[in-house]
Amino acid sequence: MHGMLTTGSGTAAGFVAAVDDALGAALGFEPFHGTLNLEIDAETTRPAPTASLDEVGNDHCDGVDLTACRVGGVRAAVLRPLVPGYPPTKVEVVAPVRLRSLFRVGPGDSVRLTVDDSSPSTLTADPAALDAFDAVVVGADGAFDAGSLPDTLSCSSVEGGASGERLAEVFARLDATPGNGVYVGATDGDAAAAATAGTSFLHVDQLSAVR
């Protein structure tokens, strides 16, 4: 699903902050307090929700539907408030980091949402923005090593991975939740390992394009 990035009203940040525990439990990552707002065609078919949260409802909202997805390889979810008159062409996306900063996108840019963990992405990522993740794990295949990461990167980084189980062990050793981490790799196997471990995935080419 493709959408055009738009500027939101800013009200979602407070809502996400108020219900971040419930969202984190449902999604497997602690969300950044804000959403990426997209405008889609009215004819676009939305993927079916993967979870519903009635407990976050109030007098004005019956809850939210969540649809797990990825943006540029980063774990994310479409958040749809269950309110009367919610625009059918509006899409609000939550993720563990601020996607605008990571991918350096702005109003008018086209953004693709995928539900396939192995779908390649053309979005380039800013290496300096990797600091927003709790941990960065780099594939040990020589294509891209931890020494190539920015010197200013303050989150943990280590060469490791190779399998979903091994990758999960590395995040555990770093005391980081996989959902709020990222794995940098170069192969389809690396992408599959990230999906198995429940973490975000960035291909080395997404970083090398802007290094």
CYANA upper distance limits for C-alpha pairs under 8 A (distance plus 0.5 A):
  1 MET  CA     44 THR  CA      7.98
  1 MET  CA     45 THR  CA      8.48
  1 MET  CA     46 ARG  CA      8.14
  1 MET  CA    112 ARG  CA      6.20
  1 MET  CA    113 LEU  CA      5.68
  1 MET  CA    114 THR  CA      7.02
  2 HIS  CA     40 ILE  CA      7.29
  2 HIS  CA    110 SER  CA      7.14
  2 HIS  CA    111 VAL  CA      6.13
  2 HIS  CA    112 ARG  CA      4.86
  2 HIS  CA    113 LEU  CA      6.66
  3 GLY  CA     38 LEU  CA      5.65
  3 GLY  CA     39 GLU  CA      5.68
  3 GLY  CA     40 ILE  CA      5.17
  3 GLY  CA     41 ASP  CA      8.22
  3 GLY  CA     91 VAL  CA      8.46
  3 GLY  CA    110 SER  CA      6.17
  3 GLY  CA    111 VAL  CA      5.93
  3 GLY  CA    112 ARG  CA      6.97
  4 MET  CA     38 LEU  CA      5.64
  4 MET  CA     39 GLU  CA      5.59
  4 MET  CA     40 ILE  CA      7.09
  4 MET  CA    107 PRO  CA      7.85
  4 MET  CA    108 GLY  CA      6.04
  4 MET  CA    109 ASP  CA      6.09
  4 MET  CA    110 SER  CA      5.11
  4 MET  CA    111 VAL  CA      6.69
  5 LEU  CA     36 LEU  CA      7.87
  5 LEU  CA     37 ASN  CA      6.31
  5 LEU  CA     38 LEU  CA      4.99
  5 LEU  CA     39 GLU  CA      6.95
  5 LEU  CA    105 VAL  CA      8.43
  5 LEU  CA    106 GLY  CA      6.99
  5 LEU  CA    107 PRO  CA      5.37
  5 LEU  CA    108 GLY  CA      5.80
  5 LEU  CA    109 ASP  CA      5.95
  5 LEU  CA    110 SER  CA      6.75
  5 LEU  CA    111 VAL  CA      7.23
  6 THR  CA     37 ASN  CA      6.00
  6 THR  CA     38 LEU  CA      6.05
  6 THR  CA     39 GLU  CA      7.18
  6 THR  CA    106 GLY  CA      8.14
  6 THR  CA    107 PRO  CA      5.30
  6 THR  CA    108 GLY  CA      6.93
  7 THR  CA     37 ASN  CA      7.01
  7 THR  CA    107 PRO  CA      6.80
  8 GLY  CA     36 LEU  CA      8.36
  8 GLY  CA     37 ASN  CA      6.46
 10 GLY  CA     14 GLY  CA      8.50
 10 GLY  CA     34 GLY  CA      8.00
 11 THR  CA     15 PHE  CA      7.31
 12 ALA  CA     16 VAL  CA      6.51
 12 ALA  CA     33 HIS  CA      8.24
 12 ALA  CA     34 GLY  CA      6.19
 12 ALA  CA     35 THR  CA      6.86
 13 ALA  CA     17 ALA  CA      6.62
 13 ALA  CA     33 HIS  CA      5.27
 13 ALA  CA     34 GLY  CA      4.50
 13 ALA  CA     35 THR  CA      7.37
 14 GLY  CA     18 ALA  CA      6.66
 14 GLY  CA     33 HIS  CA      7.59
 14 GLY  CA     34 GLY  CA      8.15
 15 PHE  CA     19 VAL  CA      6.90
 16 VAL  CA     20 ASP  CA      5.94
 16 VAL  CA     23 LEU  CA      8.45
 16 VAL  CA     31 PRO  CA      7.97
 16 VAL  CA     32 PHE  CA      8.34
 16 VAL  CA     33 HIS  CA      5.91
 16 VAL  CA     34 GLY  CA      6.95
 17 ALA  CA     33 HIS  CA      5.87
 19 VAL  CA     23 LEU  CA      6.76
 19 VAL  CA     56 VAL  CA      7.09
 20 ASP  CA     24 GLY  CA      6.30
 20 ASP  CA     30 GLU  CA      7.06
 20 ASP  CA     31 PRO  CA      6.90
 20 ASP  CA     33 HIS  CA      8.43
 21 ASP  CA     25 ALA  CA      6.71
 21 ASP  CA     30 GLU  CA      7.88
 22 ALA  CA     26 ALA  CA      6.79
 22 ALA  CA     53 LEU  CA      8.34
 22 ALA  CA     56 VAL  CA      8.11
 23 LEU  CA     27 LEU  CA      6.37
 23 LEU  CA     29 PHE  CA      8.35
 23 LEU  CA     30 GLU  CA      7.73
 23 LEU  CA     31 PRO  CA      7.76
 24 GLY  CA     28 GLY  CA      5.85
 24 GLY  CA     29 PHE  CA      5.40
 24 GLY  CA     30 GLU  CA      5.13
 24 GLY  CA     31 PRO  CA      7.07
 25 ALA  CA     29 PHE  CA      7.91
 26 ALA  CA     51 ALA  CA      7.70
 27 LEU  CA     68 ALA  CA      7.86
 27 LEU  CA     77 ALA  CA      8.13
 28 GLY  CA    179 GLY  CA      6.09
 28 GLY  CA    198 GLY  CA      8.25
 29 PHE  CA     95 ALA  CA      8.30
 29 PHE  CA     96 PRO  CA      6.63
 29 PHE  CA    177 THR  CA      7.89
 29 PHE  CA    178 PRO  CA      8.25
 29 PHE  CA    179 GLY  CA      4.91
 29 PHE  CA    180 ASN  CA      5.98
 30 GLU  CA     95 ALA  CA      8.46
 30 GLU  CA     96 PRO  CA      6.27
 30 GLU  CA    179 GLY  CA      8.01
 30 GLU  CA    180 ASN  CA      7.13
 31 PRO  CA     94 VAL  CA      6.65
 31 PRO  CA     95 ALA  CA      5.75
 31 PRO  CA     96 PRO  CA      4.89
 31 PRO  CA     97 VAL  CA      7.48
 32 PHE  CA     94 VAL  CA      7.38
 32 PHE  CA     95 ALA  CA      6.50
 32 PHE  CA     96 PRO  CA      5.54
 32 PHE  CA     97 VAL  CA      5.68
 32 PHE  CA     98 ARG  CA      6.71
 34 GLY  CA     94 VAL  CA      7.35
 34 GLY  CA     98 ARG  CA      8.05
 35 THR  CA     92 GLU  CA      6.19
 35 THR  CA     93 VAL  CA      5.62
 35 THR  CA     94 VAL  CA      5.51
 35 THR  CA     95 ALA  CA      8.15
 36 LEU  CA     92 GLU  CA      6.11
 36 LEU  CA     93 VAL  CA      5.41
 36 LEU  CA     94 VAL  CA      7.11
 36 LEU  CA     99 LEU  CA      7.49
 36 LEU  CA    100 ARG  CA      7.81
 37 ASN  CA     90 LYS  CA      7.73
 37 ASN  CA     91 VAL  CA      6.30
 37 ASN  CA     92 GLU  CA      5.23
 37 ASN  CA     93 VAL  CA      6.95
 38 LEU  CA     90 LYS  CA      6.51
 38 LEU  CA     91 VAL  CA      5.47
 38 LEU  CA     92 GLU  CA      6.87
 38 LEU  CA     93 VAL  CA      8.47
 38 LEU  CA    111 VAL  CA      8.33
 39 GLU  CA     89 THR  CA      6.01
 39 GLU  CA     90 LYS  CA      5.53
 39 GLU  CA     91 VAL  CA      6.68
 40 ILE  CA     44 THR  CA      7.17
 40 ILE  CA     89 THR  CA      5.43
 40 ILE  CA     90 LYS  CA      6.96
 40 ILE  CA     91 VAL  CA      7.70
 41 ASP  CA     89 THR  CA      6.51
 42 ALA  CA     88 PRO  CA      7.08
 42 ALA  CA     89 THR  CA      5.94
 47 PRO  CA     67 THR  CA      7.53
 48 ALA  CA     67 THR  CA      7.22
 49 PRO  CA     65 ASP  CA      6.43
 49 PRO  CA     66 LEU  CA      5.84
 49 PRO  CA     67 THR  CA      4.90
 49 PRO  CA     68 ALA  CA      8.12
 50 THR  CA     65 ASP  CA      8.19
 50 THR  CA     66 LEU  CA      6.38
 50 THR  CA     67 THR  CA      5.40
 50 THR  CA     68 ALA  CA      6.82
 51 ALA  CA     65 ASP  CA      6.50
 51 ALA  CA     66 LEU  CA      5.60
 51 ALA  CA     67 THR  CA      7.14
 52 SER  CA     63 GLY  CA      7.84
 52 SER  CA     64 VAL  CA      6.29
 52 SER  CA     65 ASP  CA      4.92
 52 SER  CA     66 LEU  CA      6.41
 53 LEU  CA     57 GLY  CA      8.26
 53 LEU  CA     63 GLY  CA      5.96
 53 LEU  CA     64 VAL  CA      5.83
 53 LEU  CA     65 ASP  CA      6.94
 53 LEU  CA     66 LEU  CA      8.39
 54 ASP  CA     62 ASP  CA      6.74
 54 ASP  CA     63 GLY  CA      4.87
 54 ASP  CA     64 VAL  CA      7.15
 55 GLU  CA     63 GLY  CA      7.00
 56 VAL  CA     62 ASP  CA      8.23
 56 VAL  CA     63 GLY  CA      5.75
 56 VAL  CA     64 VAL  CA      7.79
 57 GLY  CA     61 CYS  CA      5.48
 57 GLY  CA     62 ASP  CA      5.03
 57 GLY  CA     63 GLY  CA      4.48
 57 GLY  CA     64 VAL  CA      7.90
 58 ASN  CA     62 ASP  CA      6.78
 58 ASN  CA     63 GLY  CA      7.90
 60 HIS  CA     83 VAL  CA      7.34
 61 CYS  CA     81 PRO  CA      7.23
 61 CYS  CA     82 LEU  CA      6.16
 61 CYS  CA     83 VAL  CA      5.54
 62 ASP  CA     81 PRO  CA      8.13
 62 ASP  CA     82 LEU  CA      5.78
 62 ASP  CA     83 VAL  CA      7.00
 63 GLY  CA     81 PRO  CA      6.57
 63 GLY  CA     82 LEU  CA      5.90
 64 VAL  CA     79 LEU  CA      6.99
 64 VAL  CA     80 ARG  CA      5.89
 64 VAL  CA     81 PRO  CA      4.86
 64 VAL  CA     82 LEU  CA      5.83
 65 ASP  CA     78 VAL  CA      8.45
 65 ASP  CA     79 LEU  CA      6.51
 65 ASP  CA     80 ARG  CA      5.63
 65 ASP  CA     81 PRO  CA      6.99
 65 ASP  CA     82 LEU  CA      7.57
 66 LEU  CA     77 ALA  CA      6.63
 66 LEU  CA     78 VAL  CA      6.05
 66 LEU  CA     79 LEU  CA      5.45
 66 LEU  CA     80 ARG  CA      6.94
 67 THR  CA     77 ALA  CA      5.66
 67 THR  CA     78 VAL  CA      5.48
 67 THR  CA     79 LEU  CA      7.36
 68 ALA  CA     75 ARG  CA      8.22
 68 ALA  CA     76 ALA  CA      6.57
 68 ALA  CA     77 ALA  CA      4.74
 68 ALA  CA     78 VAL  CA      7.02
 68 ALA  CA    115 VAL  CA      7.46
 69 CYS  CA     75 ARG  CA      6.84
 69 CYS  CA     76 ALA  CA      5.70
 69 CYS  CA     77 ALA  CA      5.63
 69 CYS  CA     78 VAL  CA      7.65
 69 CYS  CA    113 LEU  CA      6.81
 69 CYS  CA    114 THR  CA      5.97
 69 CYS  CA    115 VAL  CA      5.13
 69 CYS  CA    116 ASP  CA      8.19
 70 ARG  CA     74 VAL  CA      5.67
 70 ARG  CA     75 ARG  CA      5.16
 70 ARG  CA     76 ALA  CA      5.53
 70 ARG  CA     77 ALA  CA      7.68
 70 ARG  CA    113 LEU  CA      6.25
 70 ARG  CA    114 THR  CA      5.78
 70 ARG  CA    115 VAL  CA      6.73
 70 ARG  CA    116 ASP  CA      8.31
 70 ARG  CA    117 ASP  CA      7.62
 71 VAL  CA     75 ARG  CA      7.18
 71 VAL  CA     76 ALA  CA      7.01
 71 VAL  CA    111 VAL  CA      8.11
 71 VAL  CA    112 ARG  CA      6.92
 71 VAL  CA    113 LEU  CA      5.68
 71 VAL  CA    114 THR  CA      7.13
 72 GLY  CA    112 ARG  CA      8.02
 72 GLY  CA    113 LEU  CA      8.24
 72 GLY  CA    120 PRO  CA      8.24
 72 GLY  CA    121 SER  CA      5.59
 72 GLY  CA    122 THR  CA      7.67
 72 GLY  CA    123 LEU  CA      6.10
 72 GLY  CA    124 THR  CA      8.46
 72 GLY  CA    202 LEU  CA      7.85
 73 GLY  CA    117 ASP  CA      7.73
 73 GLY  CA    119 SER  CA      8.28
 73 GLY  CA    120 PRO  CA      8.10
 73 GLY  CA    121 SER  CA      7.22
 73 GLY  CA    200 SER  CA      6.45
 73 GLY  CA    201 PHE  CA      5.46
 73 GLY  CA    202 LEU  CA      6.19
 74 VAL  CA     95 ALA  CA      7.95
 74 VAL  CA    182 VAL  CA      8.19
 74 VAL  CA    199 THR  CA      8.36
 74 VAL  CA    200 SER  CA      4.96
 74 VAL  CA    201 PHE  CA      6.40
 74 VAL  CA    202 LEU  CA      7.75
 75 ARG  CA     95 ALA  CA      6.68
 75 ARG  CA     96 PRO  CA      7.75
 75 ARG  CA    179 GLY  CA      7.73
 75 ARG  CA    199 THR  CA      7.38
 75 ARG  CA    200 SER  CA      5.68
 76 ALA  CA     93 VAL  CA      7.14
 76 ALA  CA     94 VAL  CA      6.06
 76 ALA  CA     95 ALA  CA      4.81
 76 ALA  CA     96 PRO  CA      7.66
 77 ALA  CA     93 VAL  CA      6.04
 77 ALA  CA     94 VAL  CA      5.93
 77 ALA  CA     95 ALA  CA      7.09
 78 VAL  CA     91 VAL  CA      7.14
 78 VAL  CA     92 GLU  CA      6.15
 78 VAL  CA     93 VAL  CA      5.00
 78 VAL  CA     94 VAL  CA      6.95
 79 LEU  CA     91 VAL  CA      7.93
 79 LEU  CA     92 GLU  CA      5.99
 79 LEU  CA     93 VAL  CA      6.32
 79 LEU  CA     94 VAL  CA      7.24
 80 ARG  CA     91 VAL  CA      7.78
 80 ARG  CA     92 GLU  CA      7.31
 81 PRO  CA     86 TYR  CA      7.98
 82 LEU  CA     86 TYR  CA      8.06
 86 TYR  CA     90 LYS  CA      8.30
 95 ALA  CA     99 LEU  CA      7.70
 96 PRO  CA    133 PHE  CA      7.90
 96 PRO  CA    179 GLY  CA      7.89
 96 PRO  CA    180 ASN  CA      6.11
 97 VAL  CA    102 LEU  CA      8.09
 97 VAL  CA    132 ALA  CA      6.47
 97 VAL  CA    133 PHE  CA      7.17
 97 VAL  CA    180 ASN  CA      8.46
 98 ARG  CA    102 LEU  CA      6.92
 98 ARG  CA    132 ALA  CA      8.36
 99 LEU  CA    103 PHE  CA      6.44
 99 LEU  CA    104 ARG  CA      8.19
 99 LEU  CA    105 VAL  CA      8.39
100 ARG  CA    104 ARG  CA      5.76
100 ARG  CA    105 VAL  CA      5.61
100 ARG  CA    106 GLY  CA      7.18
101 SER  CA    105 VAL  CA      7.64
101 SER  CA    126 ASP  CA      8.13
101 SER  CA    129 ALA  CA      7.15
102 LEU  CA    125 ALA  CA      5.92
102 LEU  CA    126 ASP  CA      5.93
102 LEU  CA    127 PRO  CA      8.40
102 LEU  CA    129 ALA  CA      5.71
102 LEU  CA    130 LEU  CA      7.64
103 PHE  CA    123 LEU  CA      6.88
103 PHE  CA    124 THR  CA      6.30
103 PHE  CA    125 ALA  CA      5.09
103 PHE  CA    126 ASP  CA      6.65
104 ARG  CA    125 ALA  CA      7.75
104 ARG  CA    126 ASP  CA      7.60
105 VAL  CA    109 ASP  CA      6.74
114 THR  CA    119 SER  CA      7.49
117 ASP  CA    191 ALA  CA      7.64
117 ASP  CA    192 ALA  CA      7.71
117 ASP  CA    195 ALA  CA      6.64
118 SER  CA    188 ASP  CA      7.32
118 SER  CA    191 ALA  CA      6.35
118 SER  CA    192 ALA  CA      7.05
121 SER  CA    206 GLN  CA      8.39
122 THR  CA    206 GLN  CA      7.71
123 LEU  CA    206 GLN  CA      7.00
124 THR  CA    205 ASP  CA      8.29
124 THR  CA    206 GLN  CA      4.84
124 THR  CA    207 LEU  CA      6.64
124 THR  CA    209 ALA  CA      7.08
124 THR  CA    210 VAL  CA      7.54
125 ALA  CA    129 ALA  CA      8.24
125 ALA  CA    206 GLN  CA      6.08
125 ALA  CA    207 LEU  CA      5.90
125 ALA  CA    210 VAL  CA      7.79
126 ASP  CA    130 LEU  CA      7.69
126 ASP  CA    207 LEU  CA      7.07
126 ASP  CA    210 VAL  CA      7.15
126 ASP  CA    211 ARG  CA      8.41
127 PRO  CA    149 LEU  CA      7.30
127 PRO  CA    150 PRO  CA      7.12
127 PRO  CA    207 LEU  CA      6.61
127 PRO  CA    210 VAL  CA      8.26
127 PRO  CA    211 ARG  CA      7.61
128 ALA  CA    150 PRO  CA      6.63
128 ALA  CA    152 THR  CA      7.85
128 ALA  CA    153 LEU  CA      7.24
130 LEU  CA    136 VAL  CA      7.88
130 LEU  CA    153 LEU  CA      7.69
131 ASP  CA    153 LEU  CA      5.88
131 ASP  CA    154 SER  CA      6.54
131 ASP  CA    155 CYS  CA      6.10
132 ALA  CA    155 CYS  CA      8.32
133 PHE  CA    155 CYS  CA      7.49
133 PHE  CA    180 ASN  CA      6.26
133 PHE  CA    181 GLY  CA      5.67
133 PHE  CA    182 VAL  CA      7.22
134 ASP  CA    155 CYS  CA      6.38
134 ASP  CA    156 SER  CA      7.68
134 ASP  CA    176 ALA  CA      6.63
134 ASP  CA    177 THR  CA      8.05
134 ASP  CA    180 ASN  CA      6.17
134 ASP  CA    181 GLY  CA      5.76
135 ALA  CA    155 CYS  CA      5.88
135 ALA  CA    156 SER  CA      5.30
135 ALA  CA    157 SER  CA      6.55
135 ALA  CA    171 PHE  CA      7.84
135 ALA  CA    174 LEU  CA      7.77
135 ALA  CA    176 ALA  CA      6.78
135 ALA  CA    180 ASN  CA      7.86
135 ALA  CA    181 GLY  CA      5.25
135 ALA  CA    182 VAL  CA      7.02
136 VAL  CA    155 CYS  CA      7.43
136 VAL  CA    156 SER  CA      6.43
136 VAL  CA    157 SER  CA      5.13
136 VAL  CA    158 VAL  CA      7.48
136 VAL  CA    181 GLY  CA      6.40
136 VAL  CA    182 VAL  CA      5.63
136 VAL  CA    183 TYR  CA      6.49
136 VAL  CA    184 VAL  CA      7.89
137 VAL  CA    156 SER  CA      8.41
137 VAL  CA    157 SER  CA      5.76
137 VAL  CA    158 VAL  CA      5.65
137 VAL  CA    159 GLU  CA      6.40
137 VAL  CA    160 GLY  CA      6.94
137 VAL  CA    161 GLY  CA      7.87
137 VAL  CA    170 VAL  CA      8.29
137 VAL  CA    171 PHE  CA      8.36
137 VAL  CA    181 GLY  CA      8.32
137 VAL  CA    182 VAL  CA      6.83
137 VAL  CA    183 TYR  CA      5.30
137 VAL  CA    184 VAL  CA      6.73
138 VAL  CA    144 PHE  CA      7.72
138 VAL  CA    145 ASP  CA      6.73
138 VAL  CA    146 ALA  CA      6.64
138 VAL  CA    157 SER  CA      7.53
138 VAL  CA    158 VAL  CA      6.54
138 VAL  CA    159 GLU  CA      5.19
138 VAL  CA    160 GLY  CA      6.60
138 VAL  CA    161 GLY  CA      7.94
138 VAL  CA    183 TYR  CA      6.32
138 VAL  CA    184 VAL  CA      5.30
138 VAL  CA    185 GLY  CA      6.82
139 GLY  CA    143 ALA  CA      8.46
139 GLY  CA    144 PHE  CA      7.74
139 GLY  CA    145 ASP  CA      7.75
139 GLY  CA    159 GLU  CA      6.19
139 GLY  CA    160 GLY  CA      5.98
139 GLY  CA    161 GLY  CA      6.38
139 GLY  CA    162 ALA  CA      7.45
139 GLY  CA    183 TYR  CA      7.72
139 GLY  CA    184 VAL  CA      6.47
139 GLY  CA    185 GLY  CA      5.41
139 GLY  CA    186 ALA  CA      7.99
139 GLY  CA    190 ASP  CA      7.95
140 ALA  CA    144 PHE  CA      8.23
140 ALA  CA    145 ASP  CA      7.40
140 ALA  CA    159 GLU  CA      5.82
140 ALA  CA    160 GLY  CA      6.07
140 ALA  CA    161 GLY  CA      7.74
140 ALA  CA    162 ALA  CA      8.15
141 ASP  CA    186 ALA  CA      8.45
143 ALA  CA    185 GLY  CA      8.36
143 ALA  CA    186 ALA  CA      7.28
143 ALA  CA    204 VAL  CA      7.90
144 PHE  CA    148 SER  CA      7.20
144 PHE  CA    184 VAL  CA      8.48
144 PHE  CA    185 GLY  CA      8.03
144 PHE  CA    204 VAL  CA      7.00
145 ASP  CA    149 LEU  CA      7.96
145 ASP  CA    159 GLU  CA      7.41
146 ALA  CA    157 SER  CA      7.03
146 ALA  CA    158 VAL  CA      6.92
146 ALA  CA    159 GLU  CA      6.90
149 LEU  CA    153 LEU  CA      7.59
156 SER  CA    174 LEU  CA      7.53
160 GLY  CA    166 ARG  CA      8.18
160 GLY  CA    167 LEU  CA      7.33
160 GLY  CA    170 VAL  CA      7.42
161 GLY  CA    166 ARG  CA      5.80
161 GLY  CA    167 LEU  CA      4.75
161 GLY  CA    170 VAL  CA      7.57
161 GLY  CA    190 ASP  CA      8.44
161 GLY  CA    193 ALA  CA      8.18
162 ALA  CA    166 ARG  CA      7.03
162 ALA  CA    167 LEU  CA      7.38
162 ALA  CA    189 GLY  CA      8.32
162 ALA  CA    190 ASP  CA      7.18
162 ALA  CA    193 ALA  CA      7.48
163 SER  CA    167 LEU  CA      6.44
163 SER  CA    189 GLY  CA      8.37
163 SER  CA    190 ASP  CA      7.90
163 SER  CA    193 ALA  CA      5.48
164 GLY  CA    168 ALA  CA      6.64
164 GLY  CA    192 ALA  CA      7.93
164 GLY  CA    193 ALA  CA      4.51
164 GLY  CA    194 ALA  CA      6.61
164 GLY  CA    195 ALA  CA      7.88
164 GLY  CA    196 THR  CA      5.40
164 GLY  CA    197 ALA  CA      5.27
165 GLU  CA    169 GLU  CA      6.85
165 GLU  CA    193 ALA  CA      8.28
165 GLU  CA    196 THR  CA      8.05
165 GLU  CA    197 ALA  CA      7.05
166 ARG  CA    170 VAL  CA      6.86
167 LEU  CA    171 PHE  CA      6.95
167 LEU  CA    193 ALA  CA      7.62
167 LEU  CA    194 ALA  CA      7.85
167 LEU  CA    197 ALA  CA      6.79
168 ALA  CA    172 ALA  CA      6.71
168 ALA  CA    178 PRO  CA      7.33
168 ALA  CA    197 ALA  CA      5.75
169 GLU  CA    173 ARG  CA      6.68
170 VAL  CA    174 LEU  CA      6.82
171 PHE  CA    175 ASP  CA      6.68
171 PHE  CA    176 ALA  CA      5.72
171 PHE  CA    177 THR  CA      7.08
171 PHE  CA    178 PRO  CA      6.50
171 PHE  CA    181 GLY  CA      8.23
172 ALA  CA    176 ALA  CA      6.42
172 ALA  CA    177 THR  CA      7.75
176 ALA  CA    180 ASN  CA      7.78
176 ALA  CA    181 GLY  CA      7.45
177 THR  CA    181 GLY  CA      7.01
178 PRO  CA    182 VAL  CA      7.84
178 PRO  CA    197 ALA  CA      7.17
178 PRO  CA    198 GLY  CA      6.31
178 PRO  CA    199 THR  CA      5.21
178 PRO  CA    200 SER  CA      8.30
179 GLY  CA    198 GLY  CA      6.23
179 GLY  CA    199 THR  CA      5.19
179 GLY  CA    200 SER  CA      7.28
180 ASN  CA    199 THR  CA      7.43
180 ASN  CA    200 SER  CA      8.16
181 GLY  CA    199 THR  CA      6.38
181 GLY  CA    200 SER  CA      6.87
182 VAL  CA    199 THR  CA      6.24
182 VAL  CA    200 SER  CA      5.05
182 VAL  CA    201 PHE  CA      6.06
182 VAL  CA    202 LEU  CA      7.65
183 TYR  CA    194 ALA  CA      6.88
183 TYR  CA    199 THR  CA      7.39
183 TYR  CA    200 SER  CA      6.62
183 TYR  CA    201 PHE  CA      5.39
183 TYR  CA    202 LEU  CA      6.83
184 VAL  CA    201 PHE  CA      6.44
184 VAL  CA    202 LEU  CA      5.45
184 VAL  CA    203 HIS  CA      6.29
184 VAL  CA    204 VAL  CA      6.68
185 GLY  CA    190 ASP  CA      5.96
185 GLY  CA    191 ALA  CA      7.67
185 GLY  CA    201 PHE  CA      7.84
185 GLY  CA    202 LEU  CA      7.04
185 GLY  CA    203 HIS  CA      5.72
185 GLY  CA    204 VAL  CA      6.26
186 ALA  CA    190 ASP  CA      7.00
186 ALA  CA    203 HIS  CA      5.87
186 ALA  CA    204 VAL  CA      6.06
186 ALA  CA    205 ASP  CA      8.24
187 THR  CA    191 ALA  CA      7.10
187 THR  CA    203 HIS  CA      8.21
188 ASP  CA    192 ALA  CA      6.71
189 GLY  CA    193 ALA  CA      6.58
190 ASP  CA    194 ALA  CA      6.75
191 ALA  CA    195 ALA  CA      6.83
191 ALA  CA    201 PHE  CA      6.60
192 ALA  CA    196 THR  CA      6.72
193 ALA  CA    197 ALA  CA      6.64
194 ALA  CA    198 GLY  CA      6.50
194 ALA  CA    199 THR  CA      5.68
194 ALA  CA    200 SER  CA      6.81
194 ALA  CA    201 PHE  CA      6.43
195 ALA  CA    199 THR  CA      6.66
195 ALA  CA    200 SER  CA      7.94
195 ALA  CA    201 PHE  CA      8.39
202 LEU  CA    206 GLN  CA      7.03
202 LEU  CA    207 LEU  CA      8.25
203 HIS  CA    207 LEU  CA      7.73
204 VAL  CA    208 SER  CA      6.54
205 ASP  CA    209 ALA  CA      6.43
206 GLN  CA    210 VAL  CA      8.15
207 LEU  CA    211 ARG  CA      6.73
